[in-house]
Amino acid sequence: MNTQQIVSDILRSVLQIDRPFTATTPLLGAIPEFDSMAVIAILTELENQLGIAISDDEISAEIFENFGQLQQYVDSKLAA
């Protein structure tokens, strides 16, 4: 399974929604379920499922602007 699919599955599970995600799908501020608690849950799931470590000082609203930004962030963490 590729990271794009994993990130999509995590978003669907945490947000409890069933919708497709493309690179331009807006996230933070566009999906009512996407609140601060959801951000924490998503980050936790990303760490658990992908074995990455995310520090607090790395997190910004820009990462959650759209699905493409989040995917790019995850890919950069996996490449590090």
Kinemage of the C-alpha trace (Angstrom):
@kinemage 1
@onewidth
@group {chain A} dominant
@subgroup {mainchain}
@vectorlist {calphas} color= white
{ca met a 1} P 0.000 0.000 0.000
{ca asn a 2} L 1.400 3.413 -0.915
{ca thr a 3} L 1.584 6.365 1.440
{ca gln a 4} L -1.103 8.263 -0.445
{ca gln a 5} L -3.549 5.436 0.262
{ca ile a 6} L -2.449 5.205 3.903
{ca val a 7} L -2.901 8.965 4.436
{ca ser a 8} L -6.322 8.829 2.732
{ca asp a 9} L -7.390 5.913 4.902
{ca ile a 10} L -6.218 7.688 8.066
{ca leu a 11} L -8.165 10.831 7.147
{ca arg a 12} L -11.317 8.847 6.396
{ca ser a 13} L -11.023 6.892 9.638
{ca val a 14} L -10.213 9.815 11.945
{ca leu a 15} L -12.709 12.208 10.356
{ca gln a 16} L -15.315 9.459 9.925
{ca ile a 17} L -16.078 10.522 6.381
{ca asp a 18} L -16.183 8.611 3.125
{ca arg a 19} L -14.884 10.797 0.348
{ca pro a 20} L -12.040 10.753 -2.153
{ca phe a 21} L -8.978 12.931 -1.642
{ca thr a 22} L -7.005 14.531 -4.448
{ca ala a 23} L -3.935 16.761 -4.183
{ca thr a 24} L -6.127 19.859 -4.245
{ca thr a 25} L -8.739 18.688 -1.728
{ca pro a 26} L -8.849 21.401 0.969
{ca leu a 27} L -8.606 20.108 4.525
{ca leu a 28} L -8.261 22.474 7.488
{ca gly a 29} L -11.138 24.943 7.479
{ca ala a 30} L -12.961 23.161 4.666
{ca ile a 31} L -14.056 19.957 6.398
{ca pro a 32} L -16.123 20.575 9.549
{ca glu a 33} L -14.798 17.408 11.213
{ca phe a 34} L -11.200 18.602 10.708
{ca asp a 35} L -10.605 20.345 14.031
{ca ser a 36} L -7.648 20.549 16.421
{ca met a 37} L -8.476 17.179 17.985
{ca ala a 38} L -8.570 15.609 14.534
{ca val a 39} L -5.129 17.071 13.760
{ca ile a 40} L -3.705 15.379 16.853
{ca ala a 41} L -5.385 12.074 16.012
{ca ile a 42} L -4.151 12.221 12.404
{ca leu a 43} L -0.580 12.958 13.466
{ca thr a 44} L -0.684 10.114 15.994
{ca glu a 45} L -1.963 7.676 13.390
{ca leu a 46} L 0.678 8.790 10.880
{ca glu a 47} L 3.385 8.169 13.474
{ca asn a 48} L 1.975 4.771 14.443
{ca gln a 49} L 1.266 3.433 10.975
{ca leu a 50} L 4.297 4.826 9.157
{ca gly a 51} L 6.871 4.729 11.936
{ca ile a 52} L 7.736 8.414 11.660
{ca ala a 53} L 8.354 10.909 14.446
{ca ile a 54} L 6.668 14.302 14.246
{ca ser a 55} L 7.784 17.015 16.629
{ca asp a 56} L 5.516 19.845 17.723
{ca asp a 57} L 7.699 22.546 16.166
{ca glu a 58} L 7.280 20.983 12.706
{ca ile a 59} L 3.516 21.378 12.675
{ca ser a 60} L 1.874 24.313 10.939
{ca ala a 61} L -1.482 25.020 9.361
{ca glu a 62} L 0.209 24.969 5.940
{ca ile a 63} L 0.734 21.203 6.234
{ca phe a 64} L -3.039 20.760 6.498
{ca glu a 65} L -3.983 23.282 3.813
{ca asn a 66} L -4.847 20.513 1.358
{ca phe a 67} L -4.305 16.809 0.846
{ca gly a 68} L -1.323 17.397 -1.433
{ca gln a 69} L 0.499 19.422 1.232
{ca leu a 70} L -0.106 16.729 3.836
{ca gln a 71} L 1.022 14.004 1.435
{ca gln a 72} L 4.166 15.972 0.592
{ca tyr a 73} L 4.946 16.410 4.289
{ca val a 74} L 4.516 12.684 4.962
{ca asp a 75} L 6.712 11.788 1.979
{ca ser a 76} L 9.443 14.145 3.238
{ca lys a 77} L 9.313 12.523 6.693
{ca leu a 78} L 9.606 9.064 5.171
{ca ala a 79} L 12.557 10.138 3.032
{ca ala a 80} L 14.452 11.600 6.014
